[in-house]
């Protein structure tokens, strides 16, 4: 997680079975407790020695 930030999550040491629909849900603190959920397709295509990152910048739905 040290390579992740507010707009991207870095996944390391993942297997082929992680391929598929990946969702990220973020909720803010009180008093609003707003939540954003983003879903993207993830395809693991081989082993990589460097971390691979994906950015989920645009929320697909947001609700309070």
Protein Blocks (a to p, Z undefined) as FASTA:
>chain_A
ZZgcfkbccdehiafklgccdddddddddfklpacddddddddfbdcfbdcddddfbcfb
dcZZ
